[in-house]
Structure formats: structure tokens, C-alpha cells
Amino acid sequence: MFKVKRSLALAFAPILLTSLVVAQLTTQAQPQKGVAQTPVPEELLSAHKIFIANAPGNVSTTDLMKMYDGVNQPYSEFYTSMRNWRKFVLVASPSEADLIIAFSYTAPVHNVANQVRLVILDPKTAVPLWWFAESAGGGGSKNTRHKDLQKGIDTLIADLKRFYTAQNP
């Protein structure tokens, strides 16, 4: 039992560290207009197959079950939205993927709304290549939380679409 827990902890350590980096980066200022375009990692542009990981956020499974219709609801809705986009082939294993998209859901920290986040990782090195984060509302009824979650996921997908459109005009 201990070996299984330790293995799981080690497997998600890079994703957890990435989530912490993303949290720090979301508080930094955005570049100003007129700043030179920075290079985009080639792996992002040439990817066809992705693995979507259900990365840890800062919400307990018990709280997620109370907030939604199950602990996997945020991940499931994101996965479905990515599948419906049809930009990538979704694969069942990280070893089959050109990219790993680590999706996470976080609750308010320092009076910030719930967020849906994704970090795009290189599957060979687990190095973060890019990231996105969007608001997913705050509270209210289960129905309101569900609508806010879906709106946040829709905005994340729109961010990805804008990103890829900008790279391939």
C-alpha cells in the first residue's frame, strides 16, 4: 500500500510543481503591446496526439464531490470539450502522446475565484511548455457552479484555439 501511494506521489510531483509555478505566474503582469513575440516551442506546433491528465488542484476530493456531481466532473467536462474540438487525437497513455495537457481545478486562494488551469507538458521530460488559467466562478448553487465551471472550460478551450490560430494564421 505504501509503495502504491509513494509511486502515485512521485508520478504527480512534476505536475504539482508545475501547478505551483503556474499559480505564481498568474500573478505576474502580462507583456505590454509592442514587445517582441517570443518563440513558441516546436512541440506545441507539431503535436497531433495528446494525453489529458487529471492533475491535482487545491481542492479535496470530498469538497469536489460536494460541489459537483462527482470528483471527476471538472476533468470530465474539460476532456469532453477537448474531444469535441477535434484538433488533437486523444490517447489513453502519456507514452503515446506528443503532448500532455495537465488539467486542474482550484478553489479560491486570497479571494480569487475558482480557476480551471492547464499546463502543457513535454511527455519525454515533463517540462512545462505553456499554460493557461481561467476563472471558474465562485459559489452559489450547484447549478450555478456547474454553469461557471463550463464557462471557465469554454474560455480555456477558446484560449487554446486563439493560441493555435495565432501560430498558424
Secondary structure by P-SEA (a helix, b strand, c coil): caaaaaaaaaaaaaaaaaaaaaaaaaacccccccccccccccccccccbbbbbbccccccaaaaaaaccccaaaaaaaaaaaaaacccccccccccccbbbbbbccccccccccccbbbbbcccccccccbbbbbccccccaaaaaaaaaaaaaaaaaaaaaaaaaacc
